[in-house]
Amino acid sequence: MGLMLAALCALAVVLVTIVAARFRNAALTRITTAQGMQEHAYITLGGIEQYVQIRGEDRRNPVILWLHGGPGFPLTYMTGHYQTELEHDYTIAVWEQRGCGRTLYRNPDASNPTIDQLLADLDELIDYLRKRFDRRAIILVGQSWGTVLATDYIHRHPRKIAAYIGVGQVTDFLSGKILAARQAEGRARTKGNSREAAELERGTKQLRATKRLEQLDVKMLERMIITSMKYLRNTAEMSGLQQMWTALTSPQMRWADVKWFLFASDTKNIIESQRNLVDYMYFHYRIEDLGRRYPMPVCFIQGDSDWITPTPMVRDYYATVVAERKEMVVIQSAGHTPFLDHPQQFCAAVKGFLAGRC
């Protein structure tokens, strides 16, 4: 009885701490300027209502549209952690794409979208933002999977995009997984862990032989990624517990976000619910197929320890890019989500690239 009472008291303390932190963070991130906005709305795109968060201290500022990773992994509830410094100078729209997150829960029948559906939705959203904020073109930021969607889009509609920033840029996703596993295999052998090294070697051979999604061994892939990250992850990256605390204490997090996060954290769930997009990213998308010429300024922001979309592969591609202006920023002691690991450095990189140009 005493242990149960102690546990209940501890739980109550944690809950009170979380609630207090949410109120404090709400006050810290509240936008109160005369021209400011903090909007959480559903906008009709592609015939369905889709969730878009729009924040900024002056709606006359240039507009940034953020395309989340995954496929199907929006982190809209984390924006208070990493984008506040950008909100002084930019109006930032964050869209939860068709088939995931709050958009899916609003439209449960609109699951497993195709790349063409997302590109059509994206075009409608960009036109909506251009018209609403009286902009000839907007700034597009893609993160991980969002870079696939973004680069496909900007090669189709270049005049609508003022600048492009790729964060955790996908070049060749399957090859990146193999490169990361090989790197981890070498580190495992150096540390004398021959069993895990052999497991990674088998995984890379199996992945090389996989030519379509139906052949993909999801359990093998999951084991390979977890083992690879054991050797490749930088200790300065934001930990899972830190991410969980940041999310729970965010005033923007709702039950729908918790529910989707728990669902999407299982690789099998993502592959089944985002099957068309996963197939496209793994087996059809190669950034070099889109060409190397960009008719707008281009910036790639990578963590030096990003082995999800390996920084060496992005660096090689960047060297071939032809653009009116290009820049590559590598944030030290950061992984695949440098905006979470080091938000101040990330915001400084974005502002430094865009300053006075958009």
Residue pairs with C-beta under 8 A, 6 or more apart in sequence:
18 248
18 249
21 249
22 248
22 249
22 250
22 251
23 251
25 80
25 249
25 250
25 251
26 251
28 80
29 80
29 84
29 251
30 38
31 37
31 38
31 55
31 56
31 57
31 87
33 57
33 58
35 57
35 58
35 59
35 60
36 56
36 57
36 58
36 59
37 54
37 55
37 56
37 59
37 91
38 54
38 55
39 52
39 53
39 54
39 55
40 51
40 53
40 252
41 51
41 52
41 54
42 49
42 50
42 51
42 52
42 106
43 49
43 50
43 52
43 125
43 128
44 50
45 98
45 121
45 124
45 125
45 128
46 98
46 117
46 120
46 121
46 124
48 98
48 103
48 106
48 107
48 110
49 103
49 106
49 107
50 95
50 96
50 97
50 98
50 103
50 106
50 107
50 121
50 125
51 76
51 95
51 96
51 101
51 102
51 103
51 106
52 93
52 94
52 95
52 96
52 125
53 76
53 79
53 93
53 94
53 252
54 91
54 92
54 93
54 94
55 79
55 83
55 87
55 91
55 92
56 87
56 90
56 91
56 92
57 87
57 88
58 91
59 91
59 133
60 133
61 89
61 90
61 91
62 89
62 90
62 91
62 135
62 138
62 139
62 162
62 354
62 358
63 90
63 91
63 92
63 93
63 129
63 130
63 133
63 135
63 138
63 139
64 86
64 90
64 91
64 92
64 93
64 138
64 139
64 140
64 141
65 92
65 93
65 95
65 125
65 126
65 129
65 138
65 139
65 140
65 141
66 83
66 92
66 93
66 94
66 95
66 141
66 143
66 146
67 95
67 97
67 122
67 140
67 141
67 142
67 143
67 145
67 146
67 147
67 149
67 150
68 74
68 75
68 76
68 94
68 95
68 96
68 97
68 143
68 145
68 146
69 75
69 143
69 144
69 145
69 146
69 168
70 97
70 100
70 144
70 145
70 146
70 264
70 270
70 274
70 277
71 97
71 99
71 100
71 145
71 270
71 274
71 277
71 278
71 281
72 97
72 99
72 100
72 101
72 145
72 264
72 270
72 273
72 274
72 277
73 100
73 144
73 145
73 264
73 270
74 94
74 96
74 97
74 100
74 101
74 102
74 260
75 340
76 94
76 96
76 101
76 102
76 252
76 257
77 247
77 250
77 252
77 253
77 254
77 257
78 243
78 246
78 247
78 250
78 340
79 92
79 94
79 252
80 250
80 251
80 252
81 246
81 250
81 340
81 343
82 339
82 340
82 343
82 346
82 347
83 92
83 339
83 343
83 347
85 343
85 344
85 347
85 351
86 92
86 347
86 350
86 351
89 351
90 139
90 354
91 133
93 125
93 129
95 122
95 125
96 102
96 103
97 103
97 113
97 118
97 121
97 149
98 104
98 107
98 110
98 113
98 117
98 118
98 121
99 110
99 111
99 112
99 113
99 273
99 274
99 277
100 260
100 264
100 273
100 274
101 256
101 257
101 260
102 254
102 256
102 257
102 260
103 110
104 110
104 111
104 260
105 256
105 259
105 260
111 273
112 273
112 274
112 275
112 276
113 274
113 276
113 277
114 276
114 277
115 149
115 152
115 276
115 277
115 280
118 149
118 277
119 149
119 152
119 153
119 156
122 149
122 153
123 153
123 157
123 160
126 138
126 140
126 153
126 157
126 160
126 161
127 160
129 135
129 138
130 136
130 137
130 138
130 160
135 162
136 162
137 159
137 160
137 161
137 162
137 296
138 160
138 161
138 162
139 161
139 162
139 163
139 164
139 165
139 354
139 358
140 150
140 153
140 154
140 161
140 163
140 164
140 165
141 150
141 164
141 165
141 166
141 167
141 350
142 148
142 149
142 150
142 151
142 164
142 165
142 166
142 167
142 169
143 167
143 168
143 337
143 339
144 167
144 168
144 170
144 308
144 309
144 336
145 170
145 277
145 281
146 167
147 166
147 167
147 168
147 169
147 170
147 309
148 170
148 173
148 280
148 281
148 285
150 164
150 166
151 164
151 166
151 287
151 290
152 285
152 290
153 161
154 161
154 164
154 294
154 296
155 290
155 291
158 294
158 295
158 296
161 296
162 296
162 297
162 358
163 296
163 297
163 298
163 299
163 353
163 354
163 357
163 358
164 294
164 296
164 297
164 298
164 299
165 298
165 299
165 300
165 301
165 350
165 353
166 298
166 299
166 300
166 301
166 314
167 300
167 301
167 302
167 338
167 339
167 346
168 302
168 303
168 306
168 308
168 309
168 336
168 337
168 338
169 287
169 300
169 302
169 309
169 314
169 317
170 176
170 281
170 285
170 287
170 309
171 286
171 287
171 288
171 309
171 313
171 314
171 316
171 317
172 285
172 286
172 287
172 288
172 313
173 281
173 282
173 285
173 309
174 207
174 210
174 282
174 283
175 313
176 307
176 308
176 309
176 310
176 313
177 207
177 221
177 224
177 225
178 204
178 207
178 208
179 307
179 310
179 312
179 313
180 228
180 232
180 307
180 308
180 310
181 200
181 203
181 204
181 207
181 224
181 227
181 228
182 200
182 204
183 228
183 231
183 232
183 307
183 310
184 200
184 227
184 228
184 229
184 230
184 231
184 232
184 307
185 197
185 200
185 201
185 204
186 197
187 231
187 232
188 194
188 196
188 197
188 200
188 227
188 231
189 197
191 231
196 227
196 230
199 223
199 224
199 227
200 224
200 227
200 228
203 220
203 221
203 223
203 224
203 227
204 224
206 217
206 220
207 220
207 221
207 224
209 215
210 216
210 217
211 283
212 279
212 283
213 271
213 275
213 278
213 279
213 282
213 283
216 271
216 282
218 267
218 268
218 271
221 267
222 267
225 267
228 307
229 307
232 305
232 307
233 305
233 335
234 303
234 304
234 305
234 333
234 334
234 335
236 333
236 334
236 341
237 303
237 305
237 333
237 334
237 335
237 337
237 341
238 246
238 337
238 340
238 341
243 340
246 340
247 253
247 257
247 261
263 269
263 273
264 270
264 273
270 278
271 278
287 317
288 317
288 320
292 317
292 320
292 321
292 322
293 321
293 322
293 323
294 321
294 322
294 323
294 324
294 326
295 323
295 324
296 323
296 324
297 323
297 324
297 325
297 326
297 327
297 353
297 357
297 358
298 321
298 323
298 325
298 326
298 327
299 326
299 327
299 328
299 329
299 349
299 350
299 353
300 314
300 318
300 327
300 328
300 329
301 328
301 329
301 331
301 338
301 346
301 349
301 350
302 309
302 311
302 314
302 315
302 328
302 329
302 330
302 331
302 338
303 311
303 330
303 331
303 333
303 334
303 335
303 336
303 337
303 338
303 341
304 311
304 330
304 331
304 332
304 333
304 334
305 311
305 333
305 334
305 335
306 314
306 334
306 335
306 336
306 338
307 335
307 336
308 335
308 336
309 336
311 330
314 328
315 328
315 330
318 326
318 328
325 357
327 353
329 349
329 352
329 353
331 338
331 341
331 342
331 345
331 346
331 349
333 341
333 342
334 341
334 342
334 345
335 341
338 345
338 346
339 346
